[in-house]
Amino acid sequence: MTEQLKRTPLYYIHKKLGARLIEFGGWEMPVQYSSIIDEHLTVRSNVGIFDLSHMGEIEIRGPESLSLIQQLATNDVAKLVDGQVLYTPMCTETGGIVDDLLIYRFAADRYMLVVNASNIEKDLEWILAHNKMGAEIENLSDETALIALQGRNTLQCLQTVTDVDLTAINYYRFTVGEVAGIPTIISRTGYTGEIGFELYVEAEHGADLWNAVYEATDAISGKPVGLGARDTLRLEARLCLYGNDIDETKTPLEAGLRWTVAFDKGGFIGREALIRQDSEGVKRRLMGFRMLDRSIARSQHTIYRKDRCVGEVTSGAPAPSLKYNIGLAYLPVEISKINAKIEIEIRGKRHPAKVVRTPFYHASA
């Protein structure tokens, strides 16, 4: 028997809006409403609303919560203050990435970890297995709805449904207030390369929050956005996708995430392996490339350099903001040079591409 797909609290709203639904990480999620290109460009020029309720939320509380999280995270959680968010990988002893996540500090003894949907159970088991200090751990994923507003008009759109001064919330900061009369964690974060906010509420209020924010979005010609455009938006911004660009076979140093590794912080899992790799030098790097013809590279397409297989594509798609096709791939260090020429095999034929700087897209001020 096929395992039943999970549904977010907004499932029937997506059906009513005419979304095309697909399986993603065990969930039935909207991939698009109008078209991927239309939704992508709406976010870049205006504002889009996303259902991200499939993401996981794990709360860690108690006097030993920081000690546990410091052991799990490569980044330095101790530098957080209340109301601040931190991006970090969580690694194995060999330096491979268990997951990449956001850490929210509510108080010195209370944190929320936001993890990838497909990794909720794995991450929870990993955290519990390393909780030797007796911190209190609670999986709030099923009780939480997450709605994102992203795009250059996000702030003025969201401000119409909340009395919270959104201009006072800096990037990677959050506050707790009411949106449309609903208690909400209001976080200035996102996965698109644009200004944006992510809104966490109790699942039972998810539909009401969506309806209020959707009405404000629709009033300025914003649109609902599915996973398809979310993927092209994050790729243009060179934001890694777990399972494609990063996983337990890749390290933060190889993935270009060295800035997330606090080597001077002692005791985190994978530290020795990462110190050794940093000292010896990585053998491969995650690099961006641009196709030099109209072909589209996709994940797992093979990459060649002068008839030698040198890797495979981890992510690839059209870049609607740029009007050419792009991708990411791990390349040997000697090839990971800007403007280096490579070839990508697509349906049995090799197509020209070149290594380029990332992020591919920079939001205008």
N, C-alpha and C positions, 0 to 999 in steps of 0.2 A: 504494500500500500504506500502511495506517495505521501510524504510528510506534509501536513497542512502548513501553508505559508502564514506567517504572522501578519497582522494588519495593524496599522497605527490608528489612533482615535479619529483620524481625519479621512479614513478610507472612503466612507460614503460621500463625503464632500468631493473627493477627487472623482468619484464615479459621476456625480452630478455635473461636475465641470467638464466632463468628457475626456478625462485623462486616459492615455494608453498606459496600462499597468503591466509591469514585468516582475519577475523574481529577482531580488537583489539581497544577497546575504541572508537568505531565509525569510525575507519579507516580500510582500506584494506592494510594490511602490510605483508611483507615477514616473514614467520615463520622459513623457512630454504631454503637453496640452494642445498647443498649436503646432509649433515645429521647434526643433532644437536651435536652429539659427535665429528664428524670431525671438525666442525666449532669451537666448544668449545676448543678443543685441539690445533687448529691452533692459537687461541688467546693466549693461555698459552705458546706456544713454539715459536710463530713467530709474526704475526700481522693480525688483521681482520679489515674490513671496514663495518660500520653500517650506515643505514639510520635512523635517529632519528627525521626527519622533522615533525613528528606528535606531538612532544612536543610543549608546549606553551611558548611564549615570550611576556611579558607585561612590557612596559617601564613606569617608573614613573619619572617625571621631575618637576623642579621648586624649589623655596626656601624652601617649606614645604615638599619636598619629603622624607627627612630623618625622619621627625616627624611622617609621616604616616607609613612608613615602620617599624620604631621602635615600633609603636603601634601594628602592625600586626605580627611581628616576635618574637619568643621567644628568639632567639639568639641576640647578641648585634651587630647591624649593624654599630653603631658609631665607632667601632674599625677598620673598613675597611679603607684602603687607596685606591687611584686610582689604577686600575688594579688588584684588589683582589676580590676573590669569597668567599661567605659564604654559608654554608649549614644550613638550619633552618626549623623547623616546623612552621606552622601557626595554631593557636589554637582557639577553641571556648571558651566562658566564663567558661565552665565546664572543660576545659583542654583537650577536645578531639581534634584530629588532623584534621584540615580542609584539609591540604595538606602538603607535604614536598617539599621544593624548593631550588633553588640556587639563590643567589642575587649577581649580578655583579655591582661593583661600577666603573662608568666611570668618574664621577666628584662628587663633594659635592652636586650637584643639579641634578644628572642624574644617575639612576639605571635601571638595567634590571632584572626582575624576570623570571626565567625559571621554569615552572610548569608542572605537569603531564598532558598528553594529554586528559584523561577523565575528568579532573577537570578544563579545561580552562574557560568554561562559569561560573561554580560555583565560581571559584576563582576571576574572574573578577567582578562578582556581589558582592562578599564579600568585595573586595577592594573598590569598588565604594561606598558601603553602609557605610564604615567607613572613607571615605574621607571628613571629616568635615573641613579640613584645606585648601582645594582648590588646591591640587597638580594636575598636568597634568598627565592623565593616557591614554596610548595608547596601544591597543592590536595589536601586530606586528606578531602574530602567522602565519597568512596566507601569510605574506610577507617574511617569514624567512624559509630557509632550514638549517637543522642541520645534519652534517655528522661527525661521530666519527671514529677515528683510535685508536685501543686498542691492546696492546700486547707488549712483551719485545723488539721487533724490531721496535716499532712505531717511535721513534725519528729519527733513521737513514733513515727510509722509507720516512717520511714526509719531512725531510730536503732536499731531492732531488728535491722537487717542490716548495721550498720557500727560499728566501734569509734571512728571519728572523732567528736570532740565537735562535733556540729552546732550547738550553741548558741554556739560560738565563731566561727561563720562569719556575719558581718554581711551585710546586704543589699548586693548588687552586689559581693560578695567571693567568692573561691573557694579551694579547696585541692585537693591531689592526695592521695588515700588509697585504701583498699580498701572496696568495698561488696560484700558477699557473697563476699569473697575475691578480687574482681576489681579490678585497678588502674583507678581512675576519677577524672576531673575532677569535683569536687562543687561546683556553683555555686549560690549562693542568688539565683536570678533566676527570671523567669517572665513569662507573658503573659496573666494571668488577674485580676490585682488582689488575689490572695490570697498568703499566705506560700507559698513553694515552693522546690524545688530542681530543677536540671537536671543530668543525669548524662551525661558524655561518656565513651565507651569505644571500644576497637577493635571494628570491626564484627563480627569473629568471636566476640566475647564478648557481643554485644547480646542474643541470645536467652536466655543464661544469666542476665544481669543482669535482664532483664524478668521472667523466671520467679521469681527470688528476690524482687524488689520487688513483683511482682503478688501473690505469696503473702502478703506482709506487708500489702499493701493490702486484699486480700480478707478477711484475718483480722479487720479492724475494719469490714467492710462497705463499704469503698471500691470503686470501680469503674473499669474502663477507659473512657477518654473519647476521642471522635472529633473530627474537625475541625469538626463542626457546633456542638458546645458550646464548643469552643475559640474559635469566632468570636463567639458571644453573650457569653461571659465577657470577652473582650478589648474588645468594644464597650461593655459596661457600665462597664468601667474606662477608657474613652476612649483605648485604645491603637490607634494607626494600623495599618492593613493596607496594605502596599505593593501598588500596582495598583488600589486603590480610593480610599483617603484621601490617599495621597501617590504621586507619580510625577515624571517629569522635567518636567511642566508646572506643578508646584506647588513653592513654596519652603518652607524650614523656618519662615520668618516668617509666611507665610500659614497654615501648618498648626498654629500654636500651639506650635512647637518652638524658639522664640527662645532658650530656656535652653540649647540644644545648640549654639549658635553663639558661638564664642569670638572676638569681633571684635578683641580685643587681641592675638590670636595672628596673626602675619603669615604670608602666603604660601600659605594654603590655597585650593584651587580653588573659585571662586565668591565669594570674599570681597568683591571690588569690587562685584559685582552686588548682593550682600546689603547692603553698606553703603549703596549708593544707594537700594535699596528701603526700608531702615530709615529713611533720612533723609527720603525723600519720603512715607513712610507706605504701608502695604499698602492695596490696593483691595478685598480680600476676606479673609475669615477662615473657618477651619474651625470650625463651631459645632455644638453638640448641639441636638437638638430632640426633643420628645415629642409623639406623636400624641394628639389630643384626642377621638378616637373609637376604635373597635376595629380600624381598618384598620392594615395593616402596610406601611410604606414600604420599598422595596427600591432597590438601587443603580440609578442612571440614571433614576429617576422624577423628573419635572420639578417644580420648586418655583415657586409664584406668590406675589406680594404685590400685592393690589389690581389683579388682571388683568394684571400685568406679570411676565413670566418672569424670575426672578432667579437661577436656578441649578438644580442637580440633586443628588439624593441620592448620596452616595458609599458609605455603609453604612447599612443599616437592618435591624431584626429585632425580634422580641419580646424583652423583658427579663424572663426568668423570675424573677429575684430581686426585681423591682419590680412585676411584674404589670401592666405597660403596655408600649406599643411605642415604640421609640426609634430614633434615627438620627443621622448626621453629614452635613453639607453645607457647601460653601463658599458664603457669603452676602456680598453687598456690605456694606461697613463700616457704611453707614447703617441696615442692617436687622439687623446682628449685635448686637442688644441683647437682654438677658435679658427674657423675656416677650413679645418681638415676635411678632405673629401672622403665620403663613404658611399657605399651602395647598399640598398635594401631590397631584399628579394620579396616580391609580391606576386603571388600566383605564378611562380616559376620564372619570372622575369626580374632582372635587377634594375633598380631605378636610382638615379643620382640624388645625393643629399649632401649637406655640409653641416659641420658642427657650428653652433652659434651660441652667443651669450644668452643667459637666462637671468631673470624672467623674460619671457618673450614679450609680455605686455606690461606696461606701467600705466596705472591710472593717472589721469590728468589731475592737477591740483584743483 
